């Protein structure tokens, strides 16, 4: 793989950006080192976008919403990138692989860039590549980056830890879906957006908005922002502008208070700590002596012949 043309990437040339992303996604150690050199060189060109996380229950219409939202942003003169975090295996289906066809209009626009996540099992690895791809998209001049969670569970936490604003899409079911959403995910949300608020569902959406507003008010949220509950119809393109206005209002206030930069700084620091833990584990597991010792100690712990703490300490002492 030849070196990435950094100047072409800074000019927003898609081919240079795609090449850089392919480099970041490579598992080869020499590509890994080259990718880090590229990222370090581009760091001064990053940080100028608004990063928005989008998640939601299956069938909520994430792709339709992202397409309508993306087209609205392009009409406002923005360049938009869409990335995905999908920890599911390629066999499980789940992925954004069909998004080029699902987001047909958006994918045809020069101002949009849609990138599936790499299909690999380890969530940490996928999240790392998505974070690095996000930086590359910023360096290429994309104003708004939408990070979609395709899998369920832990991926929401990973995405919330890499974006400025995290929204959860909901169905207009009058509050029943709250049972299927983990409380922790609601606590991460900066907004709940009830999609499909059109036709016979419009009245249900209004009722659901009241239910969700009541539920959200019971949760404790830190910071200056009180999470909002809104309705929209991505299919009809209604109230999509209101959703963007809300994001702009959040970012404006966050910047005025210094929370915007502070949140990003904390995210970078937390990400570094997570990488330290992962790299230490990789280093431990790469040593044959430690690997066999690990298996023996796992058996000891499972049989309750030693405590997990003492087993962990033995491994670290050997290391």
ChimeraX commands (.cxc) that place a marker at each C-alpha (Angstrom):
marker #1 position 0.00,0.00,0.00 radius 0.5
marker #1 position 1.55,3.29,-1.11 radius 0.5
marker #1 position 1.67,6.40,1.03 radius 0.5
marker #1 position -1.46,8.52,1.40 radius 0.5
marker #1 position -1.49,11.87,-0.41 radius 0.5
marker #1 position -2.12,14.14,2.58 radius 0.5
marker #1 position -2.62,17.31,0.53 radius 0.5
marker #1 position -5.22,15.60,-1.66 radius 0.5
marker #1 position -6.98,14.38,1.50 radius 0.5
marker #1 position -6.96,17.90,2.97 radius 0.5
marker #1 position -8.56,19.15,-0.27 radius 0.5
marker #1 position -11.34,16.63,0.34 radius 0.5
marker #1 position -10.50,14.26,-2.51 radius 0.5
marker #1 position -12.51,11.11,-1.89 radius 0.5
marker #1 position -9.92,8.74,-3.35 radius 0.5
marker #1 position -7.22,9.96,-0.94 radius 0.5
marker #1 position -9.68,9.74,1.97 radius 0.5
marker #1 position -10.77,6.19,1.03 radius 0.5
marker #1 position -7.11,5.14,0.76 radius 0.5
marker #1 position -6.33,6.57,4.21 radius 0.5
marker #1 position -9.33,4.77,5.73 radius 0.5
marker #1 position -8.24,1.47,4.14 radius 0.5
marker #1 position -4.82,2.02,5.73 radius 0.5
marker #1 position -6.39,2.65,9.16 radius 0.5
marker #1 position -8.51,-0.51,8.83 radius 0.5
marker #1 position -5.55,-2.74,7.89 radius 0.5
marker #1 position -4.40,-5.26,10.49 radius 0.5
marker #1 position -0.82,-5.42,9.22 radius 0.5
marker #1 position 1.62,-3.99,11.82 radius 0.5
marker #1 position 3.51,-1.88,9.24 radius 0.5
marker #1 position 0.19,-0.38,8.02 radius 0.5
marker #1 position -0.79,0.26,11.64 radius 0.5
marker #1 position 2.40,2.33,12.14 radius 0.5
marker #1 position 1.93,4.15,8.83 radius 0.5
marker #1 position -1.71,4.92,9.72 radius 0.5
marker #1 position -0.63,6.47,13.04 radius 0.5
marker #1 position 1.90,8.66,11.19 radius 0.5
marker #1 position -0.86,9.83,8.82 radius 0.5
marker #1 position -3.22,10.56,11.73 radius 0.5
marker #1 position -0.55,12.47,13.64 radius 0.5
marker #1 position 0.26,14.60,10.57 radius 0.5
marker #1 position -3.46,15.38,10.10 radius 0.5
marker #1 position -4.29,16.14,13.77 radius 0.5
marker #1 position -4.01,19.95,13.26 radius 0.5
marker #1 position -6.69,19.65,10.54 radius 0.5
marker #1 position -9.16,17.77,12.77 radius 0.5
marker #1 position -11.72,18.87,15.35 radius 0.5
marker #1 position -13.76,21.20,13.13 radius 0.5
marker #1 position -16.85,19.06,12.67 radius 0.5
marker #1 position -19.98,18.36,14.67 radius 0.5
marker #1 position -20.03,14.66,15.61 radius 0.5
marker #1 position -23.50,13.19,16.07 radius 0.5
marker #1 position -24.27,9.65,17.28 radius 0.5
marker #1 position -27.51,8.03,16.09 radius 0.5
marker #1 position -28.99,4.87,17.58 radius 0.5
marker #1 position -32.43,3.33,17.90 radius 0.5
marker #1 position -34.51,0.19,18.19 radius 0.5
marker #1 position -34.74,-2.06,15.10 radius 0.5
marker #1 position -37.34,-0.84,12.61 radius 0.5
marker #1 position -37.19,2.76,13.82 radius 0.5
marker #1 position -36.03,3.97,10.40 radius 0.5
marker #1 position -32.41,4.93,11.12 radius 0.5
marker #1 position -31.34,4.85,7.47 radius 0.5
marker #1 position -34.37,6.88,6.33 radius 0.5
marker #1 position -33.71,9.41,9.10 radius 0.5
marker #1 position -29.97,9.66,8.37 radius 0.5
marker #1 position -30.68,10.15,4.66 radius 0.5
marker #1 position -33.30,12.87,5.27 radius 0.5
marker #1 position -31.08,14.53,7.89 radius 0.5
marker #1 position -28.01,14.34,5.63 radius 0.5
marker #1 position -29.87,15.84,2.65 radius 0.5
marker #1 position -31.14,18.66,4.89 radius 0.5
marker #1 position -27.57,19.40,6.02 radius 0.5
marker #1 position -26.31,19.42,2.42 radius 0.5
marker #1 position -29.08,21.91,1.56 radius 0.5
marker #1 position -27.60,24.08,4.37 radius 0.5
marker #1 position -24.23,23.98,2.58 radius 0.5
marker #1 position -22.68,21.27,4.78 radius 0.5
marker #1 position -20.57,18.27,3.79 radius 0.5
marker #1 position -21.70,15.10,5.56 radius 0.5
marker #1 position -19.97,11.81,6.40 radius 0.5
marker #1 position -21.85,8.73,7.66 radius 0.5
marker #1 position -19.91,6.07,9.59 radius 0.5
marker #1 position -21.12,2.95,11.37 radius 0.5
marker #1 position -20.13,0.94,14.41 radius 0.5
marker #1 position -21.21,-2.65,13.88 radius 0.5
marker #1 position -19.76,-5.23,16.28 radius 0.5
marker #1 position -21.86,-8.05,14.78 radius 0.5
marker #1 position -20.22,-10.70,12.63 radius 0.5
marker #1 position -20.58,-10.60,8.85 radius 0.5
marker #1 position -22.59,-13.85,9.11 radius 0.5
marker #1 position -25.15,-12.23,11.40 radius 0.5
marker #1 position -26.19,-9.81,8.68 radius 0.5
marker #1 position -26.71,-6.65,10.71 radius 0.5
marker #1 position -24.25,-4.35,8.94 radius 0.5
marker #1 position -24.44,-1.07,7.07 radius 0.5
marker #1 position -23.29,-2.95,3.95 radius 0.5
marker #1 position -26.60,-2.22,2.25 radius 0.5
marker #1 position -26.60,1.46,3.18 radius 0.5
marker #1 position -25.39,2.59,-0.23 radius 0.5
marker #1 position -28.67,1.21,-1.56 radius 0.5
marker #1 position -30.74,2.11,1.52 radius 0.5
marker #1 position -29.49,5.72,1.36 radius 0.5
marker #1 position -29.75,5.97,-2.39 radius 0.5
marker #1 position -30.21,9.73,-2.69 radius 0.5
marker #1 position -27.59,10.62,-0.11 radius 0.5
marker #1 position -24.95,8.28,-1.55 radius 0.5
marker #1 position -25.28,9.97,-4.95 radius 0.5
marker #1 position -24.39,13.39,-3.54 radius 0.5
marker #1 position -20.81,14.65,-3.91 radius 0.5
marker #1 position -21.13,16.38,-0.52 radius 0.5
marker #1 position -21.79,13.04,1.25 radius 0.5
marker #1 position -19.44,10.20,2.17 radius 0.5
marker #1 position -20.85,6.89,3.45 radius 0.5
marker #1 position -18.50,4.30,4.93 radius 0.5
marker #1 position -19.40,0.90,6.40 radius 0.5
marker #1 position -17.58,-0.25,9.50 radius 0.5
marker #1 position -15.06,-3.08,9.12 radius 0.5
marker #1 position -16.70,-6.45,9.75 radius 0.5
marker #1 position -14.81,-7.88,12.69 radius 0.5
marker #1 position -15.95,-9.33,15.98 radius 0.5
marker #1 position -14.10,-7.22,18.54 radius 0.5
marker #1 position -16.08,-4.12,19.42 radius 0.5
marker #1 position -12.98,-2.28,20.67 radius 0.5
marker #1 position -11.26,-2.77,17.32 radius 0.5
marker #1 position -14.27,-1.55,15.35 radius 0.5
marker #1 position -14.68,1.48,17.64 radius 0.5
marker #1 position -11.00,2.37,17.31 radius 0.5
marker #1 position -11.17,2.25,13.52 radius 0.5
marker #1 position -14.37,4.33,13.55 radius 0.5
marker #1 position -12.70,6.97,15.76 radius 0.5
marker #1 position -9.70,7.15,13.46 radius 0.5
marker #1 position -11.91,7.26,10.34 radius 0.5
marker #1 position -13.81,10.12,12.00 radius 0.5
marker #1 position -10.55,12.10,12.32 radius 0.5
marker #1 position -9.72,11.46,8.66 radius 0.5
marker #1 position -13.17,12.70,7.59 radius 0.5
marker #1 position -12.65,15.87,9.64 radius 0.5
marker #1 position -9.26,16.46,8.00 radius 0.5
marker #1 position -10.98,16.02,4.61 radius 0.5
marker #1 position -13.33,18.90,5.48 radius 0.5
marker #1 position -16.60,17.16,6.40 radius 0.5
marker #1 position -18.67,19.51,8.57 radius 0.5
marker #1 position -21.02,16.98,10.16 radius 0.5
marker #1 position -20.15,13.36,10.90 radius 0.5
marker #1 position -22.99,10.97,11.73 radius 0.5
marker #1 position -21.94,7.83,13.59 radius 0.5
marker #1 position -24.63,5.14,13.43 radius 0.5
marker #1 position -24.78,2.18,15.79 radius 0.5
marker #1 position -25.87,-0.88,13.86 radius 0.5
marker #1 position -25.32,-3.49,16.56 radius 0.5
marker #1 position -27.00,-3.32,19.96 radius 0.5
marker #1 position -25.80,-3.06,23.56 radius 0.5
marker #1 position -22.25,-1.98,24.18 radius 0.5
marker #1 position -21.88,-0.20,20.82 radius 0.5
marker #1 position -24.11,2.65,22.07 radius 0.5
marker #1 position -21.68,3.37,24.90 radius 0.5
marker #1 position -18.74,3.29,22.48 radius 0.5
marker #1 position -20.45,5.73,20.10 radius 0.5
marker #1 position -21.57,8.10,22.88 radius 0.5
marker #1 position -17.90,8.25,23.93 radius 0.5
marker #1 position -16.78,9.57,20.52 radius 0.5
marker #1 position -19.47,12.13,19.60 radius 0.5
marker #1 position -20.56,15.62,20.67 radius 0.5
marker #1 position -24.29,14.91,20.58 radius 0.5
marker #1 position -26.01,11.53,21.03 radius 0.5
marker #1 position -29.57,10.98,19.84 radius 0.5
marker #1 position -31.80,7.96,20.28 radius 0.5
marker #1 position -34.52,7.39,17.67 radius 0.5
marker #1 position -37.80,5.97,18.99 radius 0.5
marker #1 position -41.06,4.66,17.53 radius 0.5
marker #1 position -44.41,6.35,18.22 radius 0.5
marker #1 position -45.68,3.51,20.41 radius 0.5
marker #1 position -46.86,5.47,23.44 radius 0.5
marker #1 position -43.98,4.52,25.72 radius 0.5
marker #1 position -43.99,0.73,25.44 radius 0.5
marker #1 position -40.56,0.75,23.79 radius 0.5
marker #1 position -39.02,2.15,26.98 radius 0.5
marker #1 position -39.07,-1.42,28.25 radius 0.5
marker #1 position -36.75,-2.46,25.44 radius 0.5
marker #1 position -34.28,0.39,25.90 radius 0.5
marker #1 position -31.68,0.08,28.61 radius 0.5
marker #1 position -31.91,2.85,31.21 radius 0.5
marker #1 position -28.17,3.49,30.78 radius 0.5
marker #1 position -28.68,4.30,27.09 radius 0.5
marker #1 position -31.40,6.83,27.95 radius 0.5
marker #1 position -28.98,8.44,30.40 radius 0.5
marker #1 position -26.50,8.83,27.52 radius 0.5
marker #1 position -29.05,10.50,25.25 radius 0.5
marker #1 position -28.92,14.24,24.58 radius 0.5
marker #1 position -32.22,13.87,22.72 radius 0.5
marker #1 position -34.96,11.34,22.01 radius 0.5
marker #1 position -36.37,11.77,18.51 radius 0.5
marker #1 position -39.67,10.00,17.79 radius 0.5
marker #1 position -39.59,9.10,14.11 radius 0.5
marker #1 position -42.52,8.03,11.88 radius 0.5
marker #1 position -44.73,10.77,13.35 radius 0.5
marker #1 position -46.98,10.86,10.30 radius 0.5
marker #1 position -50.44,9.70,9.20 radius 0.5
marker #1 position -52.30,7.63,11.82 radius 0.5
marker #1 position -49.16,7.48,13.97 radius 0.5
marker #1 position -49.00,11.25,14.45 radius 0.5
marker #1 position -51.34,11.23,17.45 radius 0.5
marker #1 position -49.50,8.24,18.96 radius 0.5
marker #1 position -46.25,10.14,18.55 radius 0.5
marker #1 position -47.63,13.12,20.51 radius 0.5
marker #1 position -48.66,10.76,23.36 radius 0.5
marker #1 position -45.28,9.00,23.20 radius 0.5
marker #1 position -43.55,12.37,23.46 radius 0.5
marker #1 position -45.33,13.04,26.78 radius 0.5
marker #1 position -44.42,9.54,28.07 radius 0.5
marker #1 position -40.77,9.92,27.09 radius 0.5
marker #1 position -40.56,13.45,28.50 radius 0.5
marker #1 position -41.83,12.17,31.85 radius 0.5
marker #1 position -39.40,9.24,31.79 radius 0.5
marker #1 position -36.44,11.45,30.86 radius 0.5
marker #1 position -37.21,13.91,33.66 radius 0.5
marker #1 position -36.76,11.10,36.21 radius 0.5
marker #1 position -33.24,10.33,34.99 radius 0.5
marker #1 position -30.25,12.22,36.28 radius 0.5
marker #1 position -28.28,13.99,33.55 radius 0.5
marker #1 position -25.05,15.83,34.21 radius 0.5
marker #1 position -24.09,19.16,32.67 radius 0.5
marker #1 position -25.98,22.18,31.43 radius 0.5
marker #1 position -28.20,20.44,28.87 radius 0.5
marker #1 position -31.67,19.08,29.59 radius 0.5
marker #1 position -32.29,16.28,27.07 radius 0.5
marker #1 position -35.12,17.09,24.69 radius 0.5
marker #1 position -37.85,14.91,23.22 radius 0.5
marker #1 position -38.94,15.71,19.67 radius 0.5
marker #1 position -41.06,14.19,16.92 radius 0.5
marker #1 position -40.32,14.01,13.19 radius 0.5
marker #1 position -41.17,12.16,10.01 radius 0.5
marker #1 position -38.04,11.24,8.09 radius 0.5
marker #1 position -40.17,9.77,5.29 radius 0.5
marker #1 position -42.01,13.07,4.75 radius 0.5
marker #1 position -39.03,15.24,5.73 radius 0.5
marker #1 position -41.04,16.95,8.48 radius 0.5
marker #1 position -39.34,18.57,11.50 radius 0.5
marker #1 position -35.91,17.40,10.34 radius 0.5
marker #1 position -34.89,21.08,10.41 radius 0.5
marker #1 position -36.02,21.29,14.06 radius 0.5
marker #1 position -33.75,18.37,14.97 radius 0.5
marker #1 position -30.74,20.12,13.38 radius 0.5
marker #1 position -31.67,23.44,15.07 radius 0.5
marker #1 position -31.65,21.60,18.41 radius 0.5
marker #1 position -28.15,20.18,17.73 radius 0.5
marker #1 position -26.91,23.66,16.77 radius 0.5
marker #1 position -28.44,25.12,19.97 radius 0.5
marker #1 position -26.67,22.45,22.03 radius 0.5
marker #1 position -23.29,23.00,20.34 radius 0.5
marker #1 position -23.53,26.79,20.62 radius 0.5
marker #1 position -24.23,26.67,24.36 radius 0.5
marker #1 position -21.62,23.92,24.94 radius 0.5
marker #1 position -18.96,26.04,23.18 radius 0.5
marker #1 position -19.90,29.18,25.13 radius 0.5
marker #1 position -19.53,27.27,28.40 radius 0.5
marker #1 position -16.32,25.52,27.35 radius 0.5
marker #1 position -18.06,22.12,27.66 radius 0.5
marker #1 position -17.59,21.28,23.98 radius 0.5
marker #1 position -13.78,21.26,24.06 radius 0.5
marker #1 position -13.73,19.80,27.59 radius 0.5
marker #1 position -15.90,16.84,26.54 radius 0.5
marker #1 position -13.66,16.10,23.56 radius 0.5
marker #1 position -10.54,16.35,25.71 radius 0.5
marker #1 position -12.02,13.89,28.24 radius 0.5
marker #1 position -13.03,11.53,25.43 radius 0.5
marker #1 position -9.46,11.53,24.08 radius 0.5
marker #1 position -8.03,10.88,27.54 radius 0.5
marker #1 position -10.49,8.04,28.26 radius 0.5
marker #1 position -9.75,6.55,24.85 radius 0.5
marker #1 position -6.03,6.59,25.59 radius 0.5
marker #1 position -6.62,4.71,28.87 radius 0.5
marker #1 position -8.78,2.13,27.07 radius 0.5
marker #1 position -6.04,1.61,24.47 radius 0.5
marker #1 position -3.40,1.20,27.20 radius 0.5
marker #1 position -5.51,-1.60,28.74 radius 0.5
marker #1 position -6.07,-3.28,25.36 radius 0.5
marker #1 position -2.40,-3.02,24.33 radius 0.5
marker #1 position -1.28,-4.44,27.68 radius 0.5
marker #1 position -3.60,-7.41,27.24 radius 0.5
marker #1 position -2.28,-7.95,23.70 radius 0.5
marker #1 position 1.29,-7.83,24.99 radius 0.5
marker #1 position 0.48,-10.29,27.79 radius 0.5
marker #1 position -1.29,-12.74,25.49 radius 0.5
marker #1 position 1.50,-12.61,22.91 radius 0.5
marker #1 position 3.98,-14.23,25.35 radius 0.5
marker #1 position 3.80,-18.08,25.21 radius 0.5
marker #1 position 4.72,-18.52,28.90 radius 0.5
marker #1 position 2.02,-16.12,30.01 radius 0.5
marker #1 position -0.55,-17.72,27.68 radius 0.5
marker #1 position -0.15,-21.19,29.23 radius 0.5
marker #1 position -0.05,-19.69,32.73 radius 0.5
marker #1 position -3.25,-17.79,31.95 radius 0.5
marker #1 position -5.05,-21.02,30.99 radius 0.5
marker #1 position -3.88,-22.76,34.18 radius 0.5
marker #1 position -4.95,-19.87,36.37 radius 0.5
marker #1 position -8.32,-19.63,34.62 radius 0.5
marker #1 position -8.93,-23.27,35.58 radius 0.5
marker #1 position -7.86,-22.52,39.20 radius 0.5
marker #1 position -10.26,-19.57,39.38 radius 0.5
marker #1 position -13.14,-21.52,37.82 radius 0.5
marker #1 position -12.61,-24.32,40.34 radius 0.5
marker #1 position -12.53,-21.75,43.18 radius 0.5
marker #1 position -9.04,-22.88,44.23 radius 0.5
marker #1 position -7.71,-19.31,44.13 radius 0.5
marker #1 position -9.21,-15.83,43.98 radius 0.5
marker #1 position -9.38,-13.81,40.71 radius 0.5
marker #1 position -7.27,-11.07,42.37 radius 0.5
marker #1 position -4.43,-13.45,43.34 radius 0.5
marker #1 position -4.50,-15.04,39.87 radius 0.5
marker #1 position -4.30,-11.62,38.19 radius 0.5
marker #1 position -1.42,-10.61,40.48 radius 0.5
marker #1 position 0.52,-13.78,39.61 radius 0.5
marker #1 position 0.21,-12.98,35.90 radius 0.5
marker #1 position 1.39,-9.40,36.40 radius 0.5
marker #1 position 4.32,-10.55,38.57 radius 0.5
marker #1 position 5.34,-13.01,35.84 radius 0.5
marker #1 position 4.99,-10.22,33.23 radius 0.5
marker link #1:1,2 radius 0.2
marker link #1:2,3 radius 0.2
marker link #1:3,4 radius 0.2
marker link #1:4,5 radius 0.2
marker link #1:5,6 radius 0.2
marker link #1:6,7 radius 0.2
marker link #1:7,8 radius 0.2
marker link #1:8,9 radius 0.2
marker link #1:9,10 radius 0.2
marker link #1:10,11 radius 0.2
marker link #1:11,12 radius 0.2
marker link #1:12,13 radius 0.2
marker link #1:13,14 radius 0.2
marker link #1:14,15 radius 0.2
marker link #1:15,16 radius 0.2
marker link #1:16,17 radius 0.2
marker link #1:17,18 radius 0.2
marker link #1:18,19 radius 0.2
marker link #1:19,20 radius 0.2
marker link #1:20,21 radius 0.2
marker link #1:21,22 radius 0.2
marker link #1:22,23 radius 0.2
marker link #1:23,24 radius 0.2
marker link #1:24,25 radius 0.2
marker link #1:25,26 radius 0.2
marker link #1:26,27 radius 0.2
marker link #1:27,28 radius 0.2
marker link #1:28,29 radius 0.2
marker link #1:29,30 radius 0.2
marker link #1:30,31 radius 0.2
marker link #1:31,32 radius 0.2
marker link #1:32,33 radius 0.2
marker link #1:33,34 radius 0.2
marker link #1:34,35 radius 0.2
marker link #1:35,36 radius 0.2
marker link #1:36,37 radius 0.2
marker link #1:37,38 radius 0.2
marker link #1:38,39 radius 0.2
marker link #1:39,40 radius 0.2
marker link #1:40,41 radius 0.2
marker link #1:41,42 radius 0.2
marker link #1:42,43 radius 0.2
marker link #1:43,44 radius 0.2
marker link #1:44,45 radius 0.2
marker link #1:45,46 radius 0.2
marker link #1:46,47 radius 0.2
marker link #1:47,48 radius 0.2
marker link #1:48,49 radius 0.2
marker link #1:49,50 radius 0.2
marker link #1:50,51 radius 0.2
marker link #1:51,52 radius 0.2
marker link #1:52,53 radius 0.2
marker link #1:53,54 radius 0.2
marker link #1:54,55 radius 0.2
marker link #1:55,56 radius 0.2
marker link #1:56,57 radius 0.2
marker link #1:57,58 radius 0.2
marker link #1:58,59 radius 0.2
marker link #1:59,60 radius 0.2
marker link #1:60,61 radius 0.2
marker link #1:61,62 radius 0.2
marker link #1:62,63 radius 0.2
marker link #1:63,64 radius 0.2
marker link #1:64,65 radius 0.2
marker link #1:65,66 radius 0.2
marker link #1:66,67 radius 0.2
marker link #1:67,68 radius 0.2
marker link #1:68,69 radius 0.2
marker link #1:69,70 radius 0.2
marker link #1:70,71 radius 0.2
marker link #1:71,72 radius 0.2
marker link #1:72,73 radius 0.2
marker link #1:73,74 radius 0.2
marker link #1:74,75 radius 0.2
marker link #1:75,76 radius 0.2
marker link #1:76,77 radius 0.2
marker link #1:77,78 radius 0.2
marker link #1:78,79 radius 0.2
marker link #1:79,80 radius 0.2
marker link #1:80,81 radius 0.2
marker link #1:81,82 radius 0.2
marker link #1:82,83 radius 0.2
marker link #1:83,84 radius 0.2
marker link #1:84,85 radius 0.2
marker link #1:85,86 radius 0.2
marker link #1:86,87 radius 0.2
marker link #1:87,88 radius 0.2
marker link #1:88,89 radius 0.2
marker link #1:89,90 radius 0.2
marker link #1:90,91 radius 0.2
marker link #1:91,92 radius 0.2
marker link #1:92,93 radius 0.2
marker link #1:93,94 radius 0.2
marker link #1:94,95 radius 0.2
marker link #1:95,96 radius 0.2
marker link #1:96,97 radius 0.2
marker link #1:97,98 radius 0.2
marker link #1:98,99 radius 0.2
marker link #1:99,100 radius 0.2
marker link #1:100,101 radius 0.2
marker link #1:101,102 radius 0.2
marker link #1:102,103 radius 0.2
marker link #1:103,104 radius 0.2
marker link #1:104,105 radius 0.2
marker link #1:105,106 radius 0.2
marker link #1:106,107 radius 0.2
marker link #1:107,108 radius 0.2
marker link #1:108,109 radius 0.2
marker link #1:109,110 radius 0.2
marker link #1:110,111 radius 0.2
marker link #1:111,112 radius 0.2
marker link #1:112,113 radius 0.2
marker link #1:113,114 radius 0.2
marker link #1:114,115 radius 0.2
marker link #1:115,116 radius 0.2
marker link #1:116,117 radius 0.2
marker link #1:117,118 radius 0.2
marker link #1:118,119 radius 0.2
marker link #1:119,120 radius 0.2
marker link #1:120,121 radius 0.2
marker link #1:121,122 radius 0.2
marker link #1:122,123 radius 0.2
marker link #1:123,124 radius 0.2
marker link #1:124,125 radius 0.2
marker link #1:125,126 radius 0.2
marker link #1:126,127 radius 0.2
marker link #1:127,128 radius 0.2
marker link #1:128,129 radius 0.2
marker link #1:129,130 radius 0.2
marker link #1:130,131 radius 0.2
marker link #1:131,132 radius 0.2
marker link #1:132,133 radius 0.2
marker link #1:133,134 radius 0.2
marker link #1:134,135 radius 0.2
marker link #1:135,136 radius 0.2
marker link #1:136,137 radius 0.2
marker link #1:137,138 radius 0.2
marker link #1:138,139 radius 0.2
marker link #1:139,140 radius 0.2
marker link #1:140,141 radius 0.2
marker link #1:141,142 radius 0.2
marker link #1:142,143 radius 0.2
marker link #1:143,144 radius 0.2
marker link #1:144,145 radius 0.2
marker link #1:145,146 radius 0.2
marker link #1:146,147 radius 0.2
marker link #1:147,148 radius 0.2
marker link #1:148,149 radius 0.2
marker link #1:149,150 radius 0.2
marker link #1:150,151 radius 0.2
marker link #1:151,152 radius 0.2
marker link #1:152,153 radius 0.2
marker link #1:153,154 radius 0.2
marker link #1:154,155 radius 0.2
marker link #1:155,156 radius 0.2
marker link #1:156,157 radius 0.2
marker link #1:157,158 radius 0.2
marker link #1:158,159 radius 0.2
marker link #1:159,160 radius 0.2
marker link #1:160,161 radius 0.2
marker link #1:161,162 radius 0.2
marker link #1:162,163 radius 0.2
marker link #1:163,164 radius 0.2
marker link #1:164,165 radius 0.2
marker link #1:165,166 radius 0.2
marker link #1:166,167 radius 0.2
marker link #1:167,168 radius 0.2
marker link #1:168,169 radius 0.2
marker link #1:169,170 radius 0.2
marker link #1:170,171 radius 0.2
marker link #1:171,172 radius 0.2
marker link #1:172,173 radius 0.2
marker link #1:173,174 radius 0.2
marker link #1:174,175 radius 0.2
marker link #1:175,176 radius 0.2
marker link #1:176,177 radius 0.2
marker link #1:177,178 radius 0.2
marker link #1:178,179 radius 0.2
marker link #1:179,180 radius 0.2
marker link #1:180,181 radius 0.2
marker link #1:181,182 radius 0.2
marker link #1:182,183 radius 0.2
marker link #1:183,184 radius 0.2
marker link #1:184,185 radius 0.2
marker link #1:185,186 radius 0.2
marker link #1:186,187 radius 0.2
marker link #1:187,188 radius 0.2
marker link #1:188,189 radius 0.2
marker link #1:189,190 radius 0.2
marker link #1:190,191 radius 0.2
marker link #1:191,192 radius 0.2
marker link #1:192,193 radius 0.2
marker link #1:193,194 radius 0.2
marker link #1:194,195 radius 0.2
marker link #1:195,196 radius 0.2
marker link #1:196,197 radius 0.2
marker link #1:197,198 radius 0.2
marker link #1:198,199 radius 0.2
marker link #1:199,200 radius 0.2
marker link #1:200,201 radius 0.2
marker link #1:201,202 radius 0.2
marker link #1:202,203 radius 0.2
marker link #1:203,204 radius 0.2
marker link #1:204,205 radius 0.2
marker link #1:205,206 radius 0.2
marker link #1:206,207 radius 0.2
marker link #1:207,208 radius 0.2
marker link #1:208,209 radius 0.2
marker link #1:209,210 radius 0.2
marker link #1:210,211 radius 0.2
marker link #1:211,212 radius 0.2
marker link #1:212,213 radius 0.2
marker link #1:213,214 radius 0.2
marker link #1:214,215 radius 0.2
marker link #1:215,216 radius 0.2
marker link #1:216,217 radius 0.2
marker link #1:217,218 radius 0.2
marker link #1:218,219 radius 0.2
marker link #1:219,220 radius 0.2
marker link #1:220,221 radius 0.2
marker link #1:221,222 radius 0.2
marker link #1:222,223 radius 0.2
marker link #1:223,224 radius 0.2
marker link #1:224,225 radius 0.2
marker link #1:225,226 radius 0.2
marker link #1:226,227 radius 0.2
marker link #1:227,228 radius 0.2
marker link #1:228,229 radius 0.2
marker link #1:229,230 radius 0.2
marker link #1:230,231 radius 0.2
marker link #1:231,232 radius 0.2
marker link #1:232,233 radius 0.2
marker link #1:233,234 radius 0.2
marker link #1:234,235 radius 0.2
marker link #1:235,236 radius 0.2
marker link #1:236,237 radius 0.2
marker link #1:237,238 radius 0.2
marker link #1:238,239 radius 0.2
marker link #1:239,240 radius 0.2
marker link #1:240,241 radius 0.2
marker link #1:241,242 radius 0.2
marker link #1:242,243 radius 0.2
marker link #1:243,244 radius 0.2
marker link #1:244,245 radius 0.2
marker link #1:245,246 radius 0.2
marker link #1:246,247 radius 0.2
marker link #1:247,248 radius 0.2
marker link #1:248,249 radius 0.2
marker link #1:249,250 radius 0.2
marker link #1:250,251 radius 0.2
marker link #1:251,252 radius 0.2
marker link #1:252,253 radius 0.2
marker link #1:253,254 radius 0.2
marker link #1:254,255 radius 0.2
marker link #1:255,256 radius 0.2
marker link #1:256,257 radius 0.2
marker link #1:257,258 radius 0.2
marker link #1:258,259 radius 0.2
marker link #1:259,260 radius 0.2
marker link #1:260,261 radius 0.2
marker link #1:261,262 radius 0.2
marker link #1:262,263 radius 0.2
marker link #1:263,264 radius 0.2
marker link #1:264,265 radius 0.2
marker link #1:265,266 radius 0.2
marker link #1:266,267 radius 0.2
marker link #1:267,268 radius 0.2
marker link #1:268,269 radius 0.2
marker link #1:269,270 radius 0.2
marker link #1:270,271 radius 0.2
marker link #1:271,272 radius 0.2
marker link #1:272,273 radius 0.2
marker link #1:273,274 radius 0.2
marker link #1:274,275 radius 0.2
marker link #1:275,276 radius 0.2
marker link #1:276,277 radius 0.2
marker link #1:277,278 radius 0.2
marker link #1:278,279 radius 0.2
marker link #1:279,280 radius 0.2
marker link #1:280,281 radius 0.2
marker link #1:281,282 radius 0.2
marker link #1:282,283 radius 0.2
marker link #1:283,284 radius 0.2
marker link #1:284,285 radius 0.2
marker link #1:285,286 radius 0.2
marker link #1:286,287 radius 0.2
marker link #1:287,288 radius 0.2
marker link #1:288,289 radius 0.2
marker link #1:289,290 radius 0.2
marker link #1:290,291 radius 0.2
marker link #1:291,292 radius 0.2
marker link #1:292,293 radius 0.2
marker link #1:293,294 radius 0.2
marker link #1:294,295 radius 0.2
marker link #1:295,296 radius 0.2
marker link #1:296,297 radius 0.2
marker link #1:297,298 radius 0.2
marker link #1:298,299 radius 0.2
marker link #1:299,300 radius 0.2
marker link #1:300,301 radius 0.2
marker link #1:301,302 radius 0.2
marker link #1:302,303 radius 0.2
marker link #1:303,304 radius 0.2
marker link #1:304,305 radius 0.2
marker link #1:305,306 radius 0.2
marker link #1:306,307 radius 0.2
marker link #1:307,308 radius 0.2
marker link #1:308,309 radius 0.2
marker link #1:309,310 radius 0.2
marker link #1:310,311 radius 0.2
marker link #1:311,312 radius 0.2
marker link #1:312,313 radius 0.2
marker link #1:313,314 radius 0.2
marker link #1:314,315 radius 0.2
marker link #1:315,316 radius 0.2
marker link #1:316,317 radius 0.2
marker link #1:317,318 radius 0.2
marker link #1:318,319 radius 0.2
view
